[in-house]
Amino acid sequence: MARVAAAAGGRTVQRWAPGVTHVVCGVAGAERVAKRTFKFLMGVLSGAWLVSPAWLAACEAAGAAAPEEPHEARPARQPRAAS
């Protein structure tokens, strides 16, 4: 991940920091439903891009930052409480 980030002009961090622009999330299924982790939630709160690991492969193939939209991770839908 660090190599791909550097090639695209970015860097990686191990802990949440102000200025994070992208969060690579573990995802499940074809709908790319993101696992809810601390970093995922911080990304939601800060407005960072939430992307699947496939975005890293796309960046590596392009040799630069790839479009995020095709790789955007989605939050899980919450079941509605019974009335």
Phi and psi in radians as a Rosetta constraint file:
Dihedral C 1 N 2 CA 2 C 2 CIRCULARHARMONIC -1.076 0.35
Dihedral N 2 CA 2 C 2 N 3 CIRCULARHARMONIC -0.669 0.35
Dihedral C 2 N 3 CA 3 C 3 CIRCULARHARMONIC -1.139 0.35
Dihedral N 3 CA 3 C 3 N 4 CIRCULARHARMONIC -0.768 0.35
Dihedral C 3 N 4 CA 4 C 4 CIRCULARHARMONIC -1.133 0.35
Dihedral N 4 CA 4 C 4 N 5 CIRCULARHARMONIC -0.756 0.35
Dihedral C 4 N 5 CA 5 C 5 CIRCULARHARMONIC -1.066 0.35
Dihedral N 5 CA 5 C 5 N 6 CIRCULARHARMONIC -0.772 0.35
Dihedral C 5 N 6 CA 6 C 6 CIRCULARHARMONIC -1.109 0.35
Dihedral N 6 CA 6 C 6 N 7 CIRCULARHARMONIC -0.685 0.35
Dihedral C 6 N 7 CA 7 C 7 CIRCULARHARMONIC -1.125 0.35
Dihedral N 7 CA 7 C 7 N 8 CIRCULARHARMONIC -0.506 0.35
Dihedral C 7 N 8 CA 8 C 8 CIRCULARHARMONIC -1.627 0.35
Dihedral N 8 CA 8 C 8 N 9 CIRCULARHARMONIC 0.080 0.35
Dihedral C 8 N 9 CA 9 C 9 CIRCULARHARMONIC 1.535 0.35
Dihedral N 9 CA 9 C 9 N 10 CIRCULARHARMONIC 0.242 0.35
Dihedral C 9 N 10 CA 10 C 10 CIRCULARHARMONIC -1.969 0.35
Dihedral N 10 CA 10 C 10 N 11 CIRCULARHARMONIC -2.947 0.35
Dihedral C 10 N 11 CA 11 C 11 CIRCULARHARMONIC -2.597 0.35
Dihedral N 11 CA 11 C 11 N 12 CIRCULARHARMONIC 2.896 0.35
Dihedral C 11 N 12 CA 12 C 12 CIRCULARHARMONIC -1.940 0.35
Dihedral N 12 CA 12 C 12 N 13 CIRCULARHARMONIC 2.705 0.35
Dihedral C 12 N 13 CA 13 C 13 CIRCULARHARMONIC -2.298 0.35
Dihedral N 13 CA 13 C 13 N 14 CIRCULARHARMONIC 2.588 0.35
Dihedral C 13 N 14 CA 14 C 14 CIRCULARHARMONIC -1.527 0.35
Dihedral N 14 CA 14 C 14 N 15 CIRCULARHARMONIC -0.491 0.35
Dihedral C 14 N 15 CA 15 C 15 CIRCULARHARMONIC -2.107 0.35
Dihedral N 15 CA 15 C 15 N 16 CIRCULARHARMONIC 2.726 0.35
Dihedral C 15 N 16 CA 16 C 16 CIRCULARHARMONIC -1.045 0.35
Dihedral N 16 CA 16 C 16 N 17 CIRCULARHARMONIC 2.419 0.35
Dihedral C 16 N 17 CA 17 C 17 CIRCULARHARMONIC -2.528 0.35
Dihedral N 17 CA 17 C 17 N 18 CIRCULARHARMONIC 2.596 0.35
Dihedral C 17 N 18 CA 18 C 18 CIRCULARHARMONIC -1.014 0.35
Dihedral N 18 CA 18 C 18 N 19 CIRCULARHARMONIC 2.503 0.35
Dihedral C 18 N 19 CA 19 C 19 CIRCULARHARMONIC 1.646 0.35
Dihedral N 19 CA 19 C 19 N 20 CIRCULARHARMONIC -0.035 0.35
Dihedral C 19 N 20 CA 20 C 20 CIRCULARHARMONIC -1.108 0.35
Dihedral N 20 CA 20 C 20 N 21 CIRCULARHARMONIC 2.276 0.35
Dihedral C 20 N 21 CA 21 C 21 CIRCULARHARMONIC -1.871 0.35
Dihedral N 21 CA 21 C 21 N 22 CIRCULARHARMONIC -0.416 0.35
Dihedral C 21 N 22 CA 22 C 22 CIRCULARHARMONIC -2.415 0.35
Dihedral N 22 CA 22 C 22 N 23 CIRCULARHARMONIC 2.451 0.35
Dihedral C 22 N 23 CA 23 C 23 CIRCULARHARMONIC -2.129 0.35
Dihedral N 23 CA 23 C 23 N 24 CIRCULARHARMONIC 2.092 0.35
Dihedral C 23 N 24 CA 24 C 24 CIRCULARHARMONIC -1.507 0.35
Dihedral N 24 CA 24 C 24 N 25 CIRCULARHARMONIC 2.032 0.35
Dihedral C 24 N 25 CA 25 C 25 CIRCULARHARMONIC -1.870 0.35
Dihedral N 25 CA 25 C 25 N 26 CIRCULARHARMONIC 2.516 0.35
Dihedral C 25 N 26 CA 26 C 26 CIRCULARHARMONIC -1.193 0.35
Dihedral N 26 CA 26 C 26 N 27 CIRCULARHARMONIC 2.364 0.35
Dihedral C 26 N 27 CA 27 C 27 CIRCULARHARMONIC -2.241 0.35
Dihedral N 27 CA 27 C 27 N 28 CIRCULARHARMONIC 2.793 0.35
Dihedral C 27 N 28 CA 28 C 28 CIRCULARHARMONIC -2.236 0.35
Dihedral N 28 CA 28 C 28 N 29 CIRCULARHARMONIC 2.391 0.35
Dihedral C 28 N 29 CA 29 C 29 CIRCULARHARMONIC 1.342 0.35
Dihedral N 29 CA 29 C 29 N 30 CIRCULARHARMONIC 2.980 0.35
Dihedral C 29 N 30 CA 30 C 30 CIRCULARHARMONIC -1.155 0.35
Dihedral N 30 CA 30 C 30 N 31 CIRCULARHARMONIC -0.395 0.35
Dihedral C 30 N 31 CA 31 C 31 CIRCULARHARMONIC -1.402 0.35
Dihedral N 31 CA 31 C 31 N 32 CIRCULARHARMONIC -0.049 0.35
Dihedral C 31 N 32 CA 32 C 32 CIRCULARHARMONIC 0.988 0.35
Dihedral N 32 CA 32 C 32 N 33 CIRCULARHARMONIC 0.849 0.35
Dihedral C 32 N 33 CA 33 C 33 CIRCULARHARMONIC -1.299 0.35
Dihedral N 33 CA 33 C 33 N 34 CIRCULARHARMONIC 2.142 0.35
Dihedral C 33 N 34 CA 34 C 34 CIRCULARHARMONIC -1.346 0.35
Dihedral N 34 CA 34 C 34 N 35 CIRCULARHARMONIC 2.516 0.35
Dihedral C 34 N 35 CA 35 C 35 CIRCULARHARMONIC -1.308 0.35
Dihedral N 35 CA 35 C 35 N 36 CIRCULARHARMONIC 2.408 0.35
Dihedral C 35 N 36 CA 36 C 36 CIRCULARHARMONIC -1.469 0.35
Dihedral N 36 CA 36 C 36 N 37 CIRCULARHARMONIC 1.834 0.35
Dihedral C 36 N 37 CA 37 C 37 CIRCULARHARMONIC -2.119 0.35
Dihedral N 37 CA 37 C 37 N 38 CIRCULARHARMONIC 2.991 0.35
Dihedral C 37 N 38 CA 38 C 38 CIRCULARHARMONIC -1.000 0.35
Dihedral N 38 CA 38 C 38 N 39 CIRCULARHARMONIC -0.805 0.35
Dihedral C 38 N 39 CA 39 C 39 CIRCULARHARMONIC -1.141 0.35
Dihedral N 39 CA 39 C 39 N 40 CIRCULARHARMONIC -0.655 0.35
Dihedral C 39 N 40 CA 40 C 40 CIRCULARHARMONIC -1.043 0.35
Dihedral N 40 CA 40 C 40 N 41 CIRCULARHARMONIC -0.862 0.35
Dihedral C 40 N 41 CA 41 C 41 CIRCULARHARMONIC -1.123 0.35
Dihedral N 41 CA 41 C 41 N 42 CIRCULARHARMONIC -0.670 0.35
Dihedral C 41 N 42 CA 42 C 42 CIRCULARHARMONIC -1.137 0.35
Dihedral N 42 CA 42 C 42 N 43 CIRCULARHARMONIC -0.648 0.35
Dihedral C 42 N 43 CA 43 C 43 CIRCULARHARMONIC -1.091 0.35
Dihedral N 43 CA 43 C 43 N 44 CIRCULARHARMONIC -0.730 0.35
Dihedral C 43 N 44 CA 44 C 44 CIRCULARHARMONIC -1.056 0.35
Dihedral N 44 CA 44 C 44 N 45 CIRCULARHARMONIC -0.857 0.35
Dihedral C 44 N 45 CA 45 C 45 CIRCULARHARMONIC -1.109 0.35
Dihedral N 45 CA 45 C 45 N 46 CIRCULARHARMONIC -0.590 0.35
Dihedral C 45 N 46 CA 46 C 46 CIRCULARHARMONIC -1.612 0.35
Dihedral N 46 CA 46 C 46 N 47 CIRCULARHARMONIC -0.158 0.35
Dihedral C 46 N 47 CA 47 C 47 CIRCULARHARMONIC 1.445 0.35
Dihedral N 47 CA 47 C 47 N 48 CIRCULARHARMONIC 0.326 0.35
Dihedral C 47 N 48 CA 48 C 48 CIRCULARHARMONIC -1.261 0.35
Dihedral N 48 CA 48 C 48 N 49 CIRCULARHARMONIC 2.752 0.35
Dihedral C 48 N 49 CA 49 C 49 CIRCULARHARMONIC -1.172 0.35
Dihedral N 49 CA 49 C 49 N 50 CIRCULARHARMONIC 2.332 0.35
Dihedral C 49 N 50 CA 50 C 50 CIRCULARHARMONIC -1.886 0.35
Dihedral N 50 CA 50 C 50 N 51 CIRCULARHARMONIC 1.913 0.35
Dihedral C 50 N 51 CA 51 C 51 CIRCULARHARMONIC -2.164 0.35
Dihedral N 51 CA 51 C 51 N 52 CIRCULARHARMONIC 2.708 0.35
Dihedral C 51 N 52 CA 52 C 52 CIRCULARHARMONIC -1.434 0.35
Dihedral N 52 CA 52 C 52 N 53 CIRCULARHARMONIC 2.876 0.35
Dihedral C 52 N 53 CA 53 C 53 CIRCULARHARMONIC -1.040 0.35
Dihedral N 53 CA 53 C 53 N 54 CIRCULARHARMONIC -0.390 0.35
Dihedral C 53 N 54 CA 54 C 54 CIRCULARHARMONIC -1.071 0.35
Dihedral N 54 CA 54 C 54 N 55 CIRCULARHARMONIC -0.443 0.35
Dihedral C 54 N 55 CA 55 C 55 CIRCULARHARMONIC -1.113 0.35
Dihedral N 55 CA 55 C 55 N 56 CIRCULARHARMONIC -0.656 0.35
Dihedral C 55 N 56 CA 56 C 56 CIRCULARHARMONIC -1.085 0.35
Dihedral N 56 CA 56 C 56 N 57 CIRCULARHARMONIC -0.742 0.35
Dihedral C 56 N 57 CA 57 C 57 CIRCULARHARMONIC -1.107 0.35
Dihedral N 57 CA 57 C 57 N 58 CIRCULARHARMONIC -0.688 0.35
Dihedral C 57 N 58 CA 58 C 58 CIRCULARHARMONIC -1.143 0.35
Dihedral N 58 CA 58 C 58 N 59 CIRCULARHARMONIC -0.687 0.35
Dihedral C 58 N 59 CA 59 C 59 CIRCULARHARMONIC -1.115 0.35
Dihedral N 59 CA 59 C 59 N 60 CIRCULARHARMONIC -0.767 0.35
Dihedral C 59 N 60 CA 60 C 60 CIRCULARHARMONIC -1.096 0.35
Dihedral N 60 CA 60 C 60 N 61 CIRCULARHARMONIC -0.740 0.35
Dihedral C 60 N 61 CA 61 C 61 CIRCULARHARMONIC -1.135 0.35
Dihedral N 61 CA 61 C 61 N 62 CIRCULARHARMONIC -0.636 0.35
Dihedral C 61 N 62 CA 62 C 62 CIRCULARHARMONIC -1.424 0.35
Dihedral N 62 CA 62 C 62 N 63 CIRCULARHARMONIC -0.361 0.35
Dihedral C 62 N 63 CA 63 C 63 CIRCULARHARMONIC 1.282 0.35
Dihedral N 63 CA 63 C 63 N 64 CIRCULARHARMONIC 0.272 0.35
Dihedral C 63 N 64 CA 64 C 64 CIRCULARHARMONIC -2.839 0.35
Dihedral N 64 CA 64 C 64 N 65 CIRCULARHARMONIC 3.102 0.35
Dihedral C 64 N 65 CA 65 C 65 CIRCULARHARMONIC -1.117 0.35
Dihedral N 65 CA 65 C 65 N 66 CIRCULARHARMONIC 2.247 0.35
Dihedral C 65 N 66 CA 66 C 66 CIRCULARHARMONIC -1.621 0.35
Dihedral N 66 CA 66 C 66 N 67 CIRCULARHARMONIC 2.832 0.35
Dihedral C 66 N 67 CA 67 C 67 CIRCULARHARMONIC -1.038 0.35
Dihedral N 67 CA 67 C 67 N 68 CIRCULARHARMONIC 2.404 0.35
Dihedral C 67 N 68 CA 68 C 68 CIRCULARHARMONIC -1.404 0.35
Dihedral N 68 CA 68 C 68 N 69 CIRCULARHARMONIC -0.623 0.35
Dihedral C 68 N 69 CA 69 C 69 CIRCULARHARMONIC -0.895 0.35
Dihedral N 69 CA 69 C 69 N 70 CIRCULARHARMONIC -0.778 0.35
Dihedral C 69 N 70 CA 70 C 70 CIRCULARHARMONIC -1.168 0.35
Dihedral N 70 CA 70 C 70 N 71 CIRCULARHARMONIC -0.213 0.35
Dihedral C 70 N 71 CA 71 C 71 CIRCULARHARMONIC -2.101 0.35
Dihedral N 71 CA 71 C 71 N 72 CIRCULARHARMONIC 0.216 0.35
Dihedral C 71 N 72 CA 72 C 72 CIRCULARHARMONIC -1.172 0.35
Dihedral N 72 CA 72 C 72 N 73 CIRCULARHARMONIC 2.262 0.35
Dihedral C 72 N 73 CA 73 C 73 CIRCULARHARMONIC -1.402 0.35
Dihedral N 73 CA 73 C 73 N 74 CIRCULARHARMONIC 2.585 0.35
Dihedral C 73 N 74 CA 74 C 74 CIRCULARHARMONIC -2.024 0.35
Dihedral N 74 CA 74 C 74 N 75 CIRCULARHARMONIC 2.486 0.35
Dihedral C 74 N 75 CA 75 C 75 CIRCULARHARMONIC -1.240 0.35
Dihedral N 75 CA 75 C 75 N 76 CIRCULARHARMONIC 2.640 0.35
Dihedral C 75 N 76 CA 76 C 76 CIRCULARHARMONIC -1.208 0.35
Dihedral N 76 CA 76 C 76 N 77 CIRCULARHARMONIC 2.517 0.35
Dihedral C 76 N 77 CA 77 C 77 CIRCULARHARMONIC -1.350 0.35
Dihedral N 77 CA 77 C 77 N 78 CIRCULARHARMONIC 2.397 0.35
Dihedral C 77 N 78 CA 78 C 78 CIRCULARHARMONIC -1.536 0.35
Dihedral N 78 CA 78 C 78 N 79 CIRCULARHARMONIC 2.326 0.35
Dihedral C 78 N 79 CA 79 C 79 CIRCULARHARMONIC -1.144 0.35
Dihedral N 79 CA 79 C 79 N 80 CIRCULARHARMONIC 2.532 0.35
Dihedral C 79 N 80 CA 80 C 80 CIRCULARHARMONIC -1.330 0.35
Dihedral N 80 CA 80 C 80 N 81 CIRCULARHARMONIC 2.476 0.35
Dihedral C 80 N 81 CA 81 C 81 CIRCULARHARMONIC -1.237 0.35
Dihedral N 81 CA 81 C 81 N 82 CIRCULARHARMONIC 2.505 0.35
Dihedral C 81 N 82 CA 82 C 82 CIRCULARHARMONIC -1.172 0.35
Dihedral N 82 CA 82 C 82 N 83 CIRCULARHARMONIC 2.459 0.35
